[in-house]
């Protein structure tokens, strides 16, 4: 018999009926009707080619064939329960692997993870740099953060609004000179500086090199601290998205992390 064809529901009904020696009490346990229990038992008997129960004046009795198979069946159900518990234990583990852009990690994520960990002292984090070819399975990731226009093929939630802001030094120094980075390109010959990411662009603006158009979420702390100041109006743009494939997204530890970060 192929494992894929095992009648697991019928076997579960058989186990309940064998324990109670009553279709009615088995039905109560399984929240079905006695007729449904009888139908499952008959289907199982037809499939196995054996009689499992006999009716006697004293009630139901197990046949020798049923008695012979019952111990192994109950042992198998116990092993299935252990398997389920083992899989659930993986969901509730205290290890989280997160991929995120380096600038977002430094300017936004570190502080929030530290705050979250205060209430979860057993948590352990592994942070890796996000890249365009991110493979959740190969990298064994739980969740990732990306600057994008949506979650793409994965499940996801936005971290704040998809809003860009232009910032410069508070004294207005260098406000007319644009700083370029991949998320906000500038025509050749017009950028006073080109840097690798938005975090470096903010730092360059704070030093007085010029103005930088960057995600508002990333600049928020530097604006609040007075390192840079908004100049001009903000504009819409890509936002930061917390994403994961559906299996990871359903994990309890990921749900808790998402709630902590998105609810901030």
SVG drawing of the C-alpha trace seen along z (x, -y; Angstrom):
<svg xmlns="http://www.w3.org/2000/svg" viewBox="-28 -78 59 91">
<polyline fill="none" stroke="black" stroke-width="0.4" points="0.0,0.0 1.4,-3.4 1.7,-5.9 0.0,-8.6 -3.1,-6.4 -3.3,-5.7 -6.9,-6.5 -5.8,-8.7 -9.3,-10.0 -10.8,-6.6 -8.0,-5.3 -8.6,-8.1 -12.3,-7.3 -11.4,-3.6 -9.1,-4.4 -11.9,-6.5 -14.5,-3.8 -12.1,-1.1 -11.4,-3.1 -15.1,-3.7 -16.5,-0.5 -19.3,-2.8 -20.0,-4.7 -22.1,-7.2 -19.4,-8.1 -16.8,-8.1 -19.0,-10.6 -19.2,-12.8 -15.4,-12.9 -14.9,-13.7 -17.8,-16.2 -19.6,-14.2 -22.7,-12.1 -22.8,-8.4 -23.9,-7.7 -20.7,-9.4 -18.6,-7.2 -20.4,-4.1 -19.8,-5.3 -16.0,-5.8 -15.7,-2.4 -17.5,-0.6 -15.3,-2.4 -12.2,-1.4 -13.3,2.2 -13.9,2.2 -10.5,0.8 -8.7,3.2 -10.8,6.2 -11.4,7.1 -14.1,6.8 -13.1,4.5 -16.2,4.6 -18.9,7.2 -22.2,6.3 -23.1,8.6 -25.8,8.5 -23.2,6.7 -22.4,4.1 -19.5,3.6 -16.5,6.0 -13.2,5.7 -12.4,8.6 -9.0,10.3 -7.9,8.5 -8.7,5.1 -7.0,6.1 -3.9,7.1 -3.5,3.8 -4.6,1.4 -1.3,1.2 0.8,0.3 -1.9,-2.2 -1.9,-4.0 1.9,-4.0 1.9,-5.6 -0.6,-8.3 1.7,-9.1 4.6,-9.5 2.5,-11.8 1.7,-14.0 5.4,-14.1 6.2,-15.1 3.6,-17.9 5.0,-19.2 8.5,-19.2 7.4,-21.3 5.6,-23.7 8.7,-24.0 10.6,-25.2 8.0,-28.0 8.4,-29.1 12.2,-29.0 14.0,-32.0 16.2,-32.5 15.3,-35.0 17.3,-35.4 16.6,-38.8 17.9,-40.2 17.8,-44.0 19.7,-46.8 22.8,-47.8 21.7,-51.5 18.2,-50.6 19.8,-48.2 22.1,-50.9 19.6,-53.8 16.3,-52.1 16.3,-48.3 19.0,-48.0 17.1,-50.3 13.8,-48.5 15.2,-45.1 16.9,-46.1 13.6,-47.5 11.8,-44.3 14.4,-42.1 13.9,-43.8 10.6,-42.0 11.9,-38.8 15.3,-38.2 15.8,-34.7 15.6,-36.0 18.7,-35.8 19.1,-37.6 21.1,-36.9 21.2,-39.9 22.4,-39.5 22.6,-42.1 19.8,-42.0 20.6,-41.7 18.5,-41.5 18.9,-37.7 17.6,-36.9 16.8,-33.2 14.8,-32.5 15.4,-28.8 19.1,-28.8 19.8,-31.6 17.5,-30.0 15.8,-33.4 12.8,-34.0 12.0,-37.5 13.5,-40.2 13.2,-44.0 13.4,-45.5 13.1,-49.0 10.4,-48.3 7.0,-49.2 5.3,-46.2 5.9,-42.7 6.2,-41.1 5.7,-37.4 5.8,-37.1 3.6,-38.1 4.4,-41.5 3.6,-44.7 4.8,-48.2 7.0,-49.8 5.6,-53.3 4.6,-55.3 6.3,-55.1 7.6,-58.6 10.9,-60.2 12.2,-63.4 15.0,-65.7 17.4,-66.6 20.4,-68.8 22.5,-70.2 20.5,-72.2 22.4,-75.4 21.5,-74.9 25.1,-74.3 25.3,-72.7 21.6,-72.7 21.9,-73.3 24.2,-70.4 22.6,-67.0 24.0,-63.8 23.3,-60.7 22.7,-57.1 21.1,-54.1 17.6,-54.8 17.8,-58.4 20.0,-58.8 21.2,-62.2 22.3,-63.2 26.0,-62.7 28.0,-65.7 25.4,-67.2 25.9,-65.2 28.5,-66.6 28.9,-63.1 27.7,-59.5 27.4,-57.0 26.3,-53.4 23.1,-53.8 20.7,-56.2 22.3,-56.0 25.6,-57.3 23.7,-60.0 22.1,-61.2 25.5,-61.3 27.0,-63.2 24.1,-65.7 24.6,-66.1 28.3,-66.9 27.3,-69.7 28.1,-68.1 24.7,-68.8 21.1,-67.6 19.9,-64.0 16.6,-62.6 16.0,-59.6 13.3,-57.4 11.5,-59.3 11.6,-56.3 15.4,-56.2 15.9,-59.9 13.4,-60.2 15.8,-59.7 18.4,-62.0 15.8,-64.7 14.6,-64.3 18.2,-64.5 18.8,-67.7 21.6,-66.2 19.7,-67.1 16.6,-69.1 14.0,-68.6 14.3,-71.0 11.5,-71.4 8.5,-69.1 8.6,-65.3 7.6,-63.0 6.2,-59.5 8.6,-56.7 9.5,-53.1 8.9,-52.1 10.4,-49.6 8.6,-46.3 8.8,-43.5 8.4,-40.3 8.5,-36.5 7.1,-33.5 3.8,-32.3 5.2,-29.4 7.6,-31.7 5.0,-34.5 2.7,-32.1 5.3,-31.3 4.5,-32.6 7.9,-34.2 7.6,-36.0 4.1,-37.2 5.4,-38.6 8.3,-40.3 6.1,-41.8 3.7,-43.1 6.6,-44.7 8.1,-46.4 5.0,-47.5 3.2,-48.6 6.0,-51.0"/>
</svg>
